[in-house]
């Protein structure tokens, strides 16, 4: 289970990097990242113009476990600079998502199918170092839920809206500049505070019906836990959290700039800087940063090594539009 948790965390981090316009290159083709010698390249912070767009293709996210199956497909994932102020960039990201989930945890068997889901949001970054100041997004989803056990119910269509707003303090710089081959670094301390809200017309109806059933003491024993969950969290689900990265993680070399080479992806052929992920713990994945486009052009995570029922994460730049 510990390896699976690590695999999930690596998967989430690797995918999240596509949301964040960064400046780093990565790809590790050496069996000994520690052998990388410092080579002064001094790759500095890129400059982005309003209208510059990066479009990525994300491979399907697949997980087949004994008790649940997940299959998620993302449409082209785009990142666009929508405004430039004196001190920061405002980048907009968007994609469409579909997929299906199957859950089999006694006494429940549930099928969920995403019919139409859109994700759109913004990331605000300092121009001086690309430090992330704010992240916000909205997700709109239409999906169906079918309860098979303990009692089979008709398929239910559901619409939900998720709103997420966060502030990063201090602004988070994942990449230290300038970048040089042989550089090693960890995570810098920061706090991420966020507010999340989930709304749906169905939540109000479910909450009302559940309240009536509970008032008359008619909740079947096998549904008591579900009824309690509904009563505690609906009709509007809200969450306010504070996530902290402490100084301890800065003691570990989580990133290593290994070398420079030429890599070909859907958007073309680029000279990139290869950076391995989680260097002090073995190679969990790599990124390829191309200075010519000011962005990561490839992300790969060895998820299958930790979660054998899943597939590796692969994200590639398929289109680049400069102004």
Buried (B, 14 or more C-beta within 10 A) or exposed (E): EEEBEBBBEBBEBBBEBBBBBBBBBBBBEBEEBEEBEEEEBEBEBBEBEEEBBBBBBBBEBBBBBEEBBBBBBBBEBBBBBEEBEEEBBBBBBBBBBBBBBBBBEEEBBBBBBBEEBBBBBBBBBBBEBBBBBBBBBBBBBBBBBBBBEEEEEEEEEBBBEBBBBBBBEEBBBBBBBEBBBBBBBBBBEBBBBBBBBBBBEBBEEBBEEBBEBBEEEEBEEEBEEBBEEBEEBBBEBEEEEEEEBEEEEBEBBBBBBBBBBEBEBBBBEBEBBBBBBBBBEEBBBBBBBBBEBBBBBBBBBBBBBBBEBBBBBBBBBBBBEEE
